[in-house]
Every structure is written in structure tokens, then in C-alpha cells.
Amino acid sequence: MMRDETVQEDRRPVYLPENRHHWASNDEVDKPVVDLSRGPVRARFKHKAASQPPMSSGEWMRRKLPHIGATAIVAIVIGGVVLATFTDLASIVLR
């Protein structure tokens, strides 16, 4: 009896979930608009249609507050480091 070298017949089938990610092609993605009339070139994207309803306050908080909170934390840390540095320098200078 000839045996399969890869031993595939002894293995159980493997469940592979379907790929739910959709990779957008270049044709499906908005292209940046280049505005050469003012200063350095910056990529500007077209705004979404105004037909969408405005954001509710809860949705605004879910989207914006994490960024605002992270910025506030970084600002507090940087301010603390600057304040500690200046107080140390002031104590050295005033001795």
C-alpha cells in the first residue's frame, strides 16, 4: 500500500473563516485635490455630501473626546515638566 507523504488523509479539515475585510482599490478611494494657489502643497479631500444628518452630541463625544482627552493629558505632562525645570533653575539661580 502506497502512503501519502504529506499525510493529508489523517488530518481533520480546518475551518477557515471568510475574509470580511474589503480592500479598496485605487479607483474606489477619493483622490486628494492639490491646491497650488496658496503656499506649500497640501492634500485636501473632498467633503462628504451634505445630505448626511449632522452628528448628535453623543456621537460627537465618542469621536472627539478621546482625542481631546489625550491632547489635554500631553499638555498637562509637558506643562509639569516645564514648570519643574523652571523651578529647579530658579532655585539654582537664587542660591
BAFIZA-882176 format. One record per residue (C-alpha): residue number from 0; residue in three letters; chain; x, y, z. Coordinates in pm, whole numbers, padded with zeros to 5 digits. Example, Ala and Ser with C-alpha at 12.3 -4.5 7.8 and 13.67 -1.06 7.14 Angstrom:
BAFIZA-882176
     i    aa   ch        x        y        z
     0   ALA    A    01230   -00450    00780
     1   SER    A    01367   -00106    00714
***
This chain:
BAFIZA-882176
     i    aa   ch        x        y        z
     0   MET    A    00000    00000    00000
     1   MET    A    00137    00337   -00101
     2   ARG    A    00116    00607    00165
     3   ASP    A    00062    00978    00104
     4   GLU    A    00383    01159    00201
     5   THR    A    00201    01471    00324
     6   VAL    A   -00032    01264    00549
     7   GLN    A   -00328    01475    00443
     8   GLU    A   -00581    01195    00473
     9   ASP    A   -00520    01167    00850
    10   ARG    A   -00582    01533    00925
    11   ARG    A   -00916    01683    01020
    12   PRO    A   -01046    01962    00798
    13   VAL    A   -00957    02310    00917
    14   TYR    A   -01223    02579    00943
    15   LEU    A   -01105    02896    00774
    16   PRO    A   -01336    03192    00835
    17   GLU    A   -01431    03402    00541
    18   ASN    A   -01235    03718    00480
    19   ARG    A   -01463    04003    00586
    20   HIS    A   -01218    04280    00506
    21   HIS    A   -01272    04468    00184
    22   TRP    A   -00958    04608    00031
    23   ALA    A   -01038    04924   -00162
    24   SER    A   -00879    04962   -00499
    25   ASN    A   -00736    05294   -00615
    26   ASP    A   -01049    05355   -00820
    27   GLU    A   -01273    05335   -00511
    28   VAL    A   -01082    05584   -00294
    29   ASP    A   -01120    05963   -00313
    30   LYS    A   -00817    06126   -00467
    31   PRO    A   -00658    06425   -00292
    32   VAL    A   -00709    06761   -00458
    33   VAL    A   -00396    06971   -00499
    34   ASP    A   -00436    07345   -00443
    35   LEU    A   -00129    07522   -00580
    36   SER    A   -00271    07871   -00539
    37   ARG    A   -00164    07912   -00176
    38   GLY    A    00164    07819   -00009
    39   PRO    A    00300    07466    00019
    40   VAL    A    00111    07183   -00143
    41   ARG    A   -00132    07014    00096
    42   ALA    A   -00360    06725    00020
    43   ARG    A   -00724    06826    00052
    44   PHE    A   -01002    06573    00031
    45   LYS    A   -01350    06643   -00094
    46   HIS    A   -01609    06690    00179
    47   LYS    A   -01881    06433    00218
    48   ALA    A   -02219    06519    00081
    49   ALA    A   -02432    06747    00297
    50   SER    A   -02719    06501    00268
    51   GLN    A   -02597    06319    00578
    52   PRO    A   -02756    06426    00905
    53   PRO    A   -02537    06623    01146
    54   MET    A   -02363    06439    01430
    55   SER    A   -02555    06400    01754
    56   SER    A   -02390    06515    02076
    57   GLY    A   -02327    06154    02183
    58   GLU    A   -02165    06066    01852
    59   TRP    A   -01956    06384    01866
    60   MET    A   -01832    06287    02213
    61   ARG    A   -01745    05934    02103
    62   ARG    A   -01543    06068    01810
    63   LYS    A   -01381    06380    01952
    64   LEU    A   -01339    06334    02329
    65   PRO    A   -01064    06067    02316
    66   HIS    A   -00851    06299    02102
    67   ILE    A   -00926    06599    02324
    68   GLY    A   -00850    06397    02639
    69   ALA    A   -00521    06267    02501
    70   THR    A   -00419    06618    02398
    71   ALA    A   -00506    06751    02744
    72   ILE    A   -00303    06479    02917
    73   VAL    A    00001    06550    02699
    74   ALA    A   -00035    06925    02761
    75   ILE    A   -00052    06871    03138
    76   VAL    A    00257    06647    03135
    77   ILE    A    00458    06889    02921
    78   GLY    A    00345    07180    03140
    79   GLY    A    00451    06991    03452
    80   VAL    A    00794    06914    03309
    81   VAL    A    00845    07276    03202
    82   LEU    A    00729    07405    03543
    83   ALA    A    00957    07162    03729
    84   THR    A    01251    07262    03510
    85   PHE    A    01194    07635    03567
    86   THR    A    01151    07592    03944
    87   ASP    A    01477    07395    03959
    88   LEU    A    01656    07658    03753
    89   ALA    A    01511    07936    03969
    90   SER    A    01626    07764    04288
    91   ILE    A    01978    07723    04147
    92   VAL    A    01995    08085    04032
    93   LEU    A    01858    08228    04358
    94   ARG    A    02106    08045    04588
***
